[in-house]
Amino acid sequence: MNEKNKHLMEMLPELLSIAEQAGEAILQVYDVSDDTVTKGIAFTTKDDESPVTKADHAAHEAIAAGLSRIAPKTPQLSEEGDIPPFETRSSWAQYWLIDPLDGTKEFINRNGEYTVNIALIDNHEPVLGVVYVPVKKVFYYGVKGQGSWKKTSAGVASITARKVNGGSQVKIVASRRHGAEEVEKMISEAEKAFGSVEKVSMGSSLKICMLADGAADWYPRLALTSEWDTAAAQAVLEAAGGAIYDDEFNKLECNRKDSMLNPFFHAVADGSYDWEALVERALAS
């Protein structure tokens, strides 16, 4: 193990603790909400019309304080913090990329499918990721070149993305809110290639974690996301043997442009399969 990877592994226990503290801050809002009229959680709307709650801010504060303690010289870029101009952040070789509460709509709807996401970006690549599910007290985490793990009340287990085989069923995971005609075409093409397809709906970065955990095969995302939505889970997936490609099937990278928005992308468990050809066939139909 080289020194850089050794350092990343040594940080993991503290990062898991920081994510758990953020999760506890979220649960204080989630559990005490007593809105008996809507059975929801109070929120405001940001400039991009996305919702934000007290829990988002509380989790942000917990993570910012924790990361400042363990890595005071490493810049932090958080969805709920100040976003530096590209001229500033483009000079960062390494930085933290954080979504304190990924899946705010799931949080507001109280279905439990929301996560705390913390990623370390090194030279545009997520090299360490922690994804925490507060309601279930489950962690997914991974380090480049070292592997990925899932931690539950039963203990810690190594996780590995699975391979696909023609003629066998594949599982496609998708958002509940972001369907598209193109995705349906891709599902139809997958049925031709694999025989049958099971479609599963899931919220937040858990969709990517399902791929890392060997529970799904493909997540086509043909709707907008931001880099902080995907970076932590991308690190987990790639360390587990999977991959995330942009819509031109190049590796998805961070901090390459002024906008924080991702291109459309394809997260896959088996990077050796020719997903690009499948997508091309689907879009040509």
C-alpha angles and dihedrals in degrees: 000000000000121000094256093053091044090055092049092051091049091055094054099087092053092044091052089051092050091050090049091051089052089049091052090052089052093048091054087065095036096050101041097047107123103179096147093177100058099011084222139109126261114253143167128217125245126216091271089053093248116136125249128189139190086262092061090055095043092052091047091054092049093050095043091052093047096048092046088056098050100032109019095167097051114094119237126218113189132172089231096044134072112294110222118220116265090250087065103039094042087071092059114105090184133015144149117260112199140185103184092194117015111190100034090167089055088048092051090048089048097228095133096236097124131107147196110238126198121171135174113217119204119182092342093310128107102235099169129028137179121189116183127190105204099192093053096030090229126147129201114189139162143178124206111259093005106071141247133275142193118215121198136155086278093060140262123317131180113243129206132189112241132237124241129226128200112253095028128100119269127201118224118196121204144169120268091226108037111066123152139183089242092057091053089052089052091050090052091050090048089054089056092048100042106024097240140020132208115203119206126187119215138160134236125352089329087093090067092041089057088061092050091048094055092249099112141019113210139021113186109192113194097166134073123285133162128239093251089057093063112021100087094045090044089058090050093047096046093047087052091055102266132110144217119216130187120236090279091050096251119135111278109248137186133232098013097125144027094261121074090211120113122226115242107286148189120225111197136181095210111048092180093067116092098246090157092064091048091052092047091052091049095050091046092056 
